[in-house]
Amino acid sequence: MTNLKRMLFEQNFDPSLKMTIRGYLTKRRAMAVMIVLSLALVTGSLCALAVGSEHIAAHQIFAALWAKLIGAAPRLSREQEVIIFGLRVPRIALSLGVGSALAIAGAAFQALLRNPLADPYVLGVSGGAALGSIIAIIVASDVSISRPLFGFAGAAIATVIVYRIGRRDEDPAHLVLAGVVMSTFISSVMVLLTVLADNIKLRNITLWLLGDLSSGSIEGLIFVMVAAVVGTIILMTQSRALNLMMIGERDAFALGVETARVRWIVYLTASLLTGAAVAVGGAIGYVGLVVPHLVRLAAGADNRLVIPASGMVGALLVLLADLVARTALAPRELPTGAITALIGAPVFVYLLIRNRR
């Protein structure tokens, strides 16, 4: 690992990557980070359950959760039971799934492109998911599962097209260029579709493009949760290869890494993770951009820790943003994507200034 660390510093890397190399990842260190993040997630989830336009005491929530676990009837009023288990629990789970999927995809893209400021939205995948979801709103709005399916299909098609156009053995930057071109084309198509939509569908499209978790369905929740779990497992199997590819794909290939296969697996998995999150929760920005970078600054650049830790931090960020969105102007709700933008944009500017210095 000492030789790898020395090679990383000898390469012409972004300064933020050099600053985040803090030595070999130990089990104790990884366990400590994951325990802290797990406690933060549990605490944030309990706060989100208790806080809202209808306040429910913490001891009532604990008693209701325990009753559900043991199969007993919770000691809540009918209204409180609907609020907790019918509204808040599914929405909290949806925010955790969407946030983790976006952050994990961002961590994978940044490692693959060797750029800590890479954004999964740049590669056109979110645009494909957005286009598919808009088509679902226009032609099949009555079918609850249509938006996740159409959005995921749009993301998959955009992923294949961008990968086929931008694939280069030694230069992953071609993928970014192909993604920018695809995003521009898809944006034009979406503008055309919004012009053709009626007022009700136009309002739904606008809210969805701003990032709205209030209209999520159980089908979408299951969809994004399965995608996040499967995607994390796949990317974790490639984490060691990504660590080696950070020194350069030629050097990684010389060390025995099948760079073309790893690039294809990581790009496809991260793209579909982005597509699943966007298809279910809308265009929630800055999560995949800011969260992995902050994790690398705090815990180092080893992708064996960065990928799962980014998922947990991203889940926590979207959870807290959604909590603010539904309570700041209660009973009115703000788009969750607007809150993440208000948080992420200043952090992103700070990181840019910090890296320049």
C-alpha positions in Angstrom: 0.0 0.0 0.0 3.0 2.3 0.6 4.0 2.0 -3.1 0.4 2.7 -4.2 0.3 5.8 -2.0 3.6 7.0 -3.4 2.4 6.4 -7.0 -0.8 8.4 -6.3 1.3 11.4 -5.2 3.6 11.2 -8.1 0.7 11.4 -10.6 -0.6 14.8 -11.7 -3.8 14.4 -9.6 -6.3 16.9 -8.4 -5.1 18.4 -5.0 -8.2 17.2 -3.2 -7.3 13.6 -4.1 -3.8 14.1 -2.7 -5.1 15.5 0.5 -7.5 12.6 1.1 -4.9 9.8 1.0 -4.5 9.2 4.7 -2.9 5.8 4.8 -4.1 2.2 4.7 -7.7 1.5 5.6 -8.0 -0.5 8.8 -11.0 -2.5 9.9 -11.2 -0.4 13.1 -11.3 2.8 11.2 -13.9 1.6 8.7 -16.0 0.2 11.5 -15.8 3.4 13.5 -17.0 5.4 10.5 -19.8 3.1 9.7 -21.0 3.0 13.3 -21.1 6.8 13.5 -23.0 7.1 10.3 -25.4 4.4 11.3 -26.2 6.2 14.6 -26.7 9.4 12.7 -29.1 7.7 10.3 -31.1 6.2 13.1 -31.3 9.5 14.9 -32.3 11.4 11.8 -35.0 8.9 11.0 -36.5 9.1 14.5 -36.5 12.9 14.3 -38.2 12.7 10.9 -40.8 10.4 12.4 -41.5 12.8 15.3 -41.4 16.1 13.5 -44.1 17.4 11.3 -47.3 19.4 11.1 -48.8 16.8 13.5 -46.3 16.4 16.4 -46.2 12.9 18.0 -44.3 12.3 21.2 -41.1 10.3 21.0 -42.2 7.7 23.5 -45.4 7.1 21.5 -43.3 6.5 18.4 -41.0 4.0 20.2 -44.0 2.1 21.6 -45.7 2.0 18.2 -42.5 0.7 16.4 -42.0 -1.9 19.1 -45.6 -3.0 18.8 -45.2 -3.4 15.0 -42.1 -5.5 15.5 -43.8 -7.9 17.9 -47.0 -8.0 16.0 -49.1 -6.2 18.5 -51.6 -3.3 17.9 -49.9 0.1 18.3 -51.4 2.4 21.0 -52.1 5.3 18.7 -55.2 7.0 17.4 -56.2 6.1 13.9 -55.0 9.4 12.5 -51.6 9.0 14.2 -51.2 5.5 12.9 -51.9 6.7 9.4 -49.5 9.6 9.7 -46.6 7.4 11.0 -46.9 4.2 9.1 -48.9 5.4 6.0 -47.1 8.7 5.3 -43.9 9.3 7.2 -42.3 5.8 7.2 -42.6 5.3 3.5 -41.4 8.8 2.8 -38.4 8.4 5.1 -37.5 5.1 3.4 -37.9 6.7 0.0 -35.6 9.6 0.9 -33.0 7.1 2.3 -33.1 5.0 -0.9 -32.9 8.0 -3.3 -30.1 9.7 -1.3 -28.0 6.6 -1.0 -28.4 5.7 -4.7 -27.4 9.2 -5.9 -24.4 9.4 -3.6 -23.1 5.9 -4.4 -23.4 6.7 -8.1 -21.5 9.9 -7.6 -18.7 8.2 -5.7 -18.4 5.6 -8.5 -18.3 8.2 -11.3 -15.7 10.3 -9.5 -13.5 7.3 -8.9 -13.9 6.0 -12.5 -13.3 9.4 -14.1 -10.5 10.2 -11.6 -12.2 13.6 -10.9 -13.6 14.3 -7.4 -15.8 17.0 -8.9 -17.5 14.7 -11.4 -21.3 14.7 -11.3 -23.5 11.8 -12.3 -25.9 14.2 -13.9 -23.3 15.3 -16.4 -23.3 12.0 -18.2 -26.8 12.3 -19.5 -28.3 9.5 -17.4 -30.5 11.7 -15.3 -31.7 13.3 -18.5 -32.7 10.0 -19.9 -34.6 9.1 -16.7 -36.2 12.5 -16.7 -37.4 12.1 -20.3 -38.8 8.7 -19.6 -40.6 9.9 -16.5 -42.1 12.9 -18.4 -43.4 10.5 -21.1 -45.0 8.4 -18.3 -46.7 11.4 -16.8 -48.1 12.4 -20.2 -49.2 9.0 -21.5 -49.7 6.7 -18.5 -50.2 8.9 -15.4 -52.9 6.7 -14.0 -50.5 3.7 -13.7 -48.5 4.1 -10.4 -45.5 2.0 -11.6 -45.3 3.7 -15.0 -43.0 6.5 -13.9 -40.3 4.3 -12.3 -40.4 1.9 -15.3 -40.3 4.5 -18.0 -37.7 6.5 -16.1 -35.5 3.5 -15.6 -35.9 2.5 -19.3 -34.9 6.1 -20.4 -31.8 5.9 -18.1 -30.8 2.6 -19.6 -31.2 3.8 -23.2 -29.2 6.9 -22.5 -26.5 4.9 -20.7 -26.1 2.6 -23.7 -26.0 5.4 -26.2 -23.5 7.5 -24.2 -21.3 4.6 -23.5 -21.2 3.5 -27.2 -20.4 7.0 -28.4 -17.9 8.0 -25.7 -16.1 4.7 -25.1 -12.3 5.1 -25.3 -9.8 2.7 -23.8 -7.5 5.3 -22.3 -9.5 8.5 -22.0 -12.7 8.4 -19.8 -13.2 12.1 -20.5 -14.9 11.1 -23.8 -17.7 9.7 -21.7 -18.3 13.2 -20.2 -18.3 14.8 -23.6 -20.8 12.3 -24.9 -22.9 12.8 -21.8 -23.0 16.6 -22.3 -24.1 16.2 -25.9 -26.8 13.7 -24.8 -28.0 16.0 -22.0 -28.4 18.9 -24.4 -30.4 16.8 -26.9 -32.7 15.4 -24.1 -33.3 18.8 -22.6 -34.6 20.0 -26.0 -37.0 17.0 -26.2 -38.2 17.7 -22.7 -39.0 21.3 -23.5 -41.0 20.2 -26.5 -43.0 17.7 -24.3 -43.7 20.3 -21.6 -45.1 22.6 -24.2 -47.5 19.9 -25.4 -48.7 18.9 -21.9 -51.9 20.3 -20.4 -51.9 22.4 -17.2 -52.3 19.6 -14.7 -49.6 17.4 -16.2 -47.4 20.4 -16.6 -47.6 21.1 -12.9 -46.8 17.5 -12.1 -43.8 17.6 -14.5 -42.5 20.8 -12.9 -42.7 19.5 -9.4 -41.0 16.3 -10.4 -38.2 18.1 -12.1 -37.6 20.1 -8.9 -37.3 16.9 -6.9 -40.5 15.8 -5.1 -40.7 12.9 -2.8 -44.3 13.5 -1.8 -45.7 11.6 -4.8 -43.7 8.5 -4.3 -45.3 5.1 -4.5 -44.7 1.7 -2.7 -43.6 0.3 -6.1 -41.1 3.1 -6.5 -39.8 2.6 -3.0 -39.2 -1.1 -3.5 -37.6 -0.3 -6.9 -35.1 2.2 -5.6 -34.3 0.2 -2.5 -33.5 -2.9 -4.5 -31.4 -0.9 -6.9 -29.4 0.7 -4.1 -28.7 -2.6 -2.4 -27.7 -4.4 -5.6 -25.7 -1.5 -7.0 -23.8 -1.1 -3.7 -22.9 -4.8 -3.7 -21.7 -4.7 -7.4 -19.6 -1.6 -6.9 -18.1 -2.9 -3.7 -16.7 -5.9 -5.7 -15.0 -3.4 -7.9 -13.6 -1.1 -5.2 -10.1 -2.5 -5.1 -9.9 -2.2 -8.9 -11.0 1.4 -8.7 -8.3 2.1 -6.1 -5.7 0.9 -8.6 -7.3 2.7 -11.5 -6.8 6.0 -9.6 -3.1 5.9 -10.5 -4.0 5.6 -14.2 -5.6 3.0 -16.3 -2.3 1.9 -18.0 -0.6 1.3 -14.6 -3.7 -0.5 -13.3 -3.7 -2.7 -16.4 -0.1 -3.5 -15.8 -0.9 -4.5 -12.3 -3.5 -7.0 -13.6 -6.8 -5.0 -13.6 -9.1 -5.6 -16.5 -9.7 -1.9 -16.9 -12.2 -2.2 -19.8 -14.4 -4.7 -17.9 -14.2 -2.6 -14.7 -15.0 0.6 -16.5 -18.1 -1.0 -18.2 -19.4 -2.5 -14.9 -18.9 0.6 -12.8 -20.3 3.0 -15.5 -23.4 0.8 -16.2 -24.1 0.2 -12.5 -23.7 3.9 -11.4 -25.8 5.0 -14.4 -28.6 2.7 -13.6 -28.4 3.8 -9.9 -28.8 7.4 -11.0 -31.7 6.4 -13.3 -33.5 4.6 -10.6 -33.2 7.5 -8.1 -34.2 10.1 -10.6 -37.1 8.0 -11.9 -38.5 7.6 -8.4 -37.6 10.9 -6.6 -37.2 13.4 -9.4 -34.2 15.5 -10.2 -32.6 16.0 -6.8 -29.3 17.7 -7.5 -25.9 18.1 -5.7 -26.1 14.8 -3.7 -23.9 12.8 -6.0 -21.6 15.8 -6.5 -21.0 17.0 -2.9 -21.4 14.0 -0.7 -18.6 11.7 -2.1 -16.2 14.6 -2.1 -16.9 15.4 1.6 -16.5 11.7 2.5 -13.1 11.6 0.8 -12.0 14.7 2.6 -13.1 13.2 6.0 -12.3 9.5 5.7 -9.8 9.1 2.9 -10.0 8.1 -0.8 -10.2 4.3 -0.4 -13.2 3.3 -2.3 -13.9 0.3 0.0 -15.0 2.9 2.5 -16.0 5.8 0.3 -18.7 3.9 -1.6 -20.8 2.6 1.4 -20.1 5.8 3.5 -21.2 8.0 0.6 -24.4 6.0 0.5 -25.1 6.6 4.2 -24.2 10.3 4.1 -26.3 10.8 0.9 -29.3 9.1 2.6 -28.9 11.3 5.6 -28.6 14.5 3.5 -31.8 13.8 1.5 -33.6 12.7 4.7 -32.8 16.0 6.4 -33.6 18.0 3.3 -37.0 16.3 2.9 -37.7 17.0 6.6 -37.0 20.7 6.1 -39.0 20.7 2.8 -42.2 19.4 4.5 -41.9 21.3 7.8 -40.5 24.8 6.9 -43.7 26.1 5.5 -46.2 23.5 6.8 -48.8 22.6 5.8 -47.3 23.6 2.4 -44.4 21.6 1.1 -41.3 22.7 -0.7 -39.5 20.5 -3.4 -36.8 18.4 -1.8 -34.5 19.2 -4.7 -34.7 22.9 -3.9 -33.4 22.3 -0.4 -30.5 20.1 -1.5 -29.6 22.8 -4.0 -29.6 25.4 -1.2 -27.3 23.2 0.8 -25.2 21.8 -1.9 -24.4 24.9 -4.0 -22.7 26.8 -1.2 -20.7 23.7 -0.2 -19.7 23.1 -3.8 -18.5 26.7 -4.1 -16.5 26.4 -0.9 -14.9 23.2 -2.2 -13.9 24.9 -5.4 -12.3 27.8 -3.5 -10.6 25.4 -1.1 -9.1 23.3 -4.0 -7.9 26.4 -5.8 -6.1 27.6 -2.7 
